[in-house]
């Protein structure tokens, strides 16, 4: 790469102003933002995106899935586009960095390349994907663009059908229109994303940049522990068939199993619903929301088997019934080896320390597995905080990540 | 007691017809009834009560708390009334015996005594107390009549203030009027109740009648286990502060403590509320609904201390915070010794087996502790079922119980 390119840097002051303005949209006053997908606050953030694109002289367009794009046409002869993206939606009362930083950095990379008049072998597109967080469907925009969205996913979405329809109406979108966002894979040069780590590994190791090796697979189940409702005063302890015991014992045992036998994996019991749910009635049923993740498919299968065996063991122990309902199965997605290497080269060139790690969270990048090259970098999260107002990344780390993304785009586009 | 009185029996066919008609009101089609306090179905059951009283030539009145009474004046010179009662309200989708059987039996006892022209030394009053089950407040009618209702209890009732106001309006009652139901203790000769056991003890022992020694005390707490919300994918297992662990460990340990160290007592974790309650977020908080009961005050205190120490131990173990909120404290209530003895004498005379046992459930009788003599008998519950449509008591057991109540009234009223 010519010397002039390797010394190119983004404009930190411009990025700071841009990101600061974005952080005010849907701000909750405690450092966080509340911008669920297609809410009024999210749509206001998309107005910011549109204004940013126009003031930078970038082409702007919105597809049928509501994905917002700012495009820099590098050469009229280019047949492919390199997507640089993330998302402007947040979880309910989330942080201001998750997704938003990646979108602001993507725009800044395009601005830097445009103002330096650099022609790459692909066009560049900064993109804000619709509903990454899953308030409505999850990875809605990226899976639609990648041609991976199943109509079934819109029938019974995790946020409820009514919320989806209301969100689409608010954004002027239609259900049928979402599928028109699909692009031919030949048109995609790749997808790159900068994101906060959402964990403590980089901070603990004192490393500048995480180069994502794989995005974990996720499985989620609803486990129904079935007991019998009885009067909680007049029924002897020995006569009870208490669903809470199986659910509680499973919760403790699942953690032991994963921590003991599945290093690098995680398990979460995020919710229990008790029925009938009264102080004075023995629980007839507890529905437990279970999720677990692994970056490795084989390990994933073994963990699944071990956890289901554990659930069966606990219901036998407490004389309960068990109903197992699978909600979600995402296989792990490996990031493209070549892109990981170019990220590493860029870090070396910038004098930044880097480490390869798996992403425990899902990201839009996984929608492009098998469609085009994918790459992702993490910047450190202070105290690992995520999906909360206290989520924070030091400004120096944000700038470092932006420069790694810029350098990687240049290396890939001139290579 | 004269021979003619000791051979007096209730009319089983008349009781059967009466109770069968009552069971149809609010029937859910599966053997149960749905008659929450002051619901339309409950008010319809009270119309049945009114018609029963009138057709039997008993005086009928309703007090300011909505308690329905059928009165048999035995002698114009009587200054006291013996109350025979129970309640016609049910839990949501409850059984047809709980409360209703006691009211039908009380009416049958009055009919039998009236048709035999027997003069007792007190008047008799069959009474249907308002809201025993606590859909609105709990023991509302009996505590109002006993002069024990605190205005505070109506401010934030367990069923919600709105439900209470709507129920009162439906029944033509007023909040201020409830307190006018209070009677001078000098006017009360006592309170007797027949109820189903709601447990398996009598059935298991093969005994006809349970003579209640005490009604258990109840304490209920909301225990808040406080952790920290984190991303359930990107946060390492060792970095989590997971509220579900404390709540689960407490649930298992509380059962061990009560079964091991507090015989005859019970504990229930009837509900847990997870916040934020998502598959993919480590639980920041679990609010656990805890209730425990003991018939003995000293044992009760020890159990309370042991359970609270257990909660503290679990939060220390998992590095959580703890918030303790006490919801309810009912002390145990002993039944009057003399009344228990007369119940036993009546059983002996009728050739029925009997046993002394504590009531694990609360009942209107406890409102009269310290006000007047109280007595209560149980008839066996098949399989111990309670608060459920499968609740059932054999007809022979219902008739036996009714005759024990009749004989006890005669013995107390002639003695």
Boltz contact constraints between the chains, C-beta under 6 A:
constraints:
  - contact:
      token1: [A, 198]
      token2: [B, 231]
      max_distance: 6.0
  - contact:
      token1: [A, 198]
      token2: [B, 234]
      max_distance: 6.0
  - contact:
      token1: [A, 199]
      token2: [B, 234]
      max_distance: 6.0
  - contact:
      token1: [A, 199]
      token2: [B, 235]
      max_distance: 6.0
  - contact:
      token1: [A, 200]
      token2: [B, 239]
      max_distance: 6.0
  - contact:
      token1: [A, 220]
      token2: [B, 279]
      max_distance: 6.0
  - contact:
      token1: [A, 231]
      token2: [B, 198]
      max_distance: 6.0
  - contact:
      token1: [A, 231]
      token2: [B, 386]
      max_distance: 6.0
  - contact:
      token1: [A, 231]
      token2: [B, 387]
      max_distance: 6.0
  - contact:
      token1: [A, 232]
      token2: [B, 268]
      max_distance: 6.0
  - contact:
      token1: [A, 233]
      token2: [B, 293]
      max_distance: 6.0
  - contact:
      token1: [A, 233]
      token2: [B, 360]
      max_distance: 6.0
  - contact:
      token1: [A, 233]
      token2: [B, 361]
      max_distance: 6.0
  - contact:
      token1: [A, 234]
      token2: [B, 198]
      max_distance: 6.0
  - contact:
      token1: [A, 234]
      token2: [B, 199]
      max_distance: 6.0
  - contact:
      token1: [A, 234]
      token2: [B, 360]
      max_distance: 6.0
  - contact:
      token1: [A, 234]
      token2: [B, 361]
      max_distance: 6.0
  - contact:
      token1: [A, 234]
      token2: [B, 386]
      max_distance: 6.0
  - contact:
      token1: [A, 235]
      token2: [B, 199]
      max_distance: 6.0
  - contact:
      token1: [A, 237]
      token2: [B, 259]
      max_distance: 6.0
  - contact:
      token1: [A, 237]
      token2: [B, 266]
      max_distance: 6.0
  - contact:
      token1: [A, 239]
      token2: [B, 200]
      max_distance: 6.0
  - contact:
      token1: [A, 244]
      token2: [B, 251]
      max_distance: 6.0
  - contact:
      token1: [A, 244]
      token2: [B, 269]
      max_distance: 6.0
  - contact:
      token1: [A, 248]
      token2: [B, 248]
      max_distance: 6.0
  - contact:
      token1: [A, 248]
      token2: [B, 251]
      max_distance: 6.0
  - contact:
      token1: [A, 248]
      token2: [B, 252]
      max_distance: 6.0
  - contact:
      token1: [A, 251]
      token2: [B, 244]
      max_distance: 6.0
  - contact:
      token1: [A, 251]
      token2: [B, 248]
      max_distance: 6.0
  - contact:
      token1: [A, 252]
      token2: [B, 248]
      max_distance: 6.0
  - contact:
      token1: [A, 259]
      token2: [B, 237]
      max_distance: 6.0
  - contact:
      token1: [A, 266]
      token2: [B, 237]
      max_distance: 6.0
  - contact:
      token1: [A, 268]
      token2: [B, 232]
      max_distance: 6.0
  - contact:
      token1: [A, 269]
      token2: [B, 244]
      max_distance: 6.0
  - contact:
      token1: [A, 270]
      token2: [B, 278]
      max_distance: 6.0
  - contact:
      token1: [A, 270]
      token2: [B, 279]
      max_distance: 6.0
  - contact:
      token1: [A, 270]
      token2: [B, 281]
      max_distance: 6.0
  - contact:
      token1: [A, 271]
      token2: [B, 274]
      max_distance: 6.0
  - contact:
      token1: [A, 271]
      token2: [B, 277]
      max_distance: 6.0
  - contact:
      token1: [A, 272]
      token2: [B, 272]
      max_distance: 6.0
  - contact:
      token1: [A, 274]
      token2: [B, 271]
      max_distance: 6.0
  - contact:
      token1: [A, 277]
      token2: [B, 271]
      max_distance: 6.0
  - contact:
      token1: [A, 278]
      token2: [B, 270]
      max_distance: 6.0
  - contact:
      token1: [A, 279]
      token2: [B, 220]
      max_distance: 6.0
  - contact:
      token1: [A, 279]
      token2: [B, 270]
      max_distance: 6.0
  - contact:
      token1: [A, 279]
      token2: [B, 289]
      max_distance: 6.0
  - contact:
      token1: [A, 279]
      token2: [B, 291]
      max_distance: 6.0
  - contact:
      token1: [A, 280]
      token2: [B, 291]
      max_distance: 6.0
  - contact:
      token1: [A, 281]
      token2: [B, 270]
      max_distance: 6.0
  - contact:
      token1: [A, 289]
      token2: [B, 279]
      max_distance: 6.0
  - contact:
      token1: [A, 291]
      token2: [B, 279]
      max_distance: 6.0
  - contact:
      token1: [A, 291]
      token2: [B, 280]
      max_distance: 6.0
  - contact:
      token1: [A, 293]
      token2: [B, 233]
      max_distance: 6.0
  - contact:
      token1: [A, 360]
      token2: [B, 233]
      max_distance: 6.0
  - contact:
      token1: [A, 360]
      token2: [B, 234]
      max_distance: 6.0
  - contact:
      token1: [A, 361]
      token2: [B, 231]
      max_distance: 6.0
  - contact:
      token1: [A, 361]
      token2: [B, 233]
      max_distance: 6.0
  - contact:
      token1: [A, 361]
      token2: [B, 234]
      max_distance: 6.0
  - contact:
      token1: [A, 386]
      token2: [B, 231]
      max_distance: 6.0
  - contact:
      token1: [A, 386]
      token2: [B, 234]
      max_distance: 6.0
  - contact:
      token1: [A, 387]
      token2: [B, 231]
      max_distance: 6.0
  - contact:
      token1: [A, 388]
      token2: [B, 229]
      max_distance: 6.0
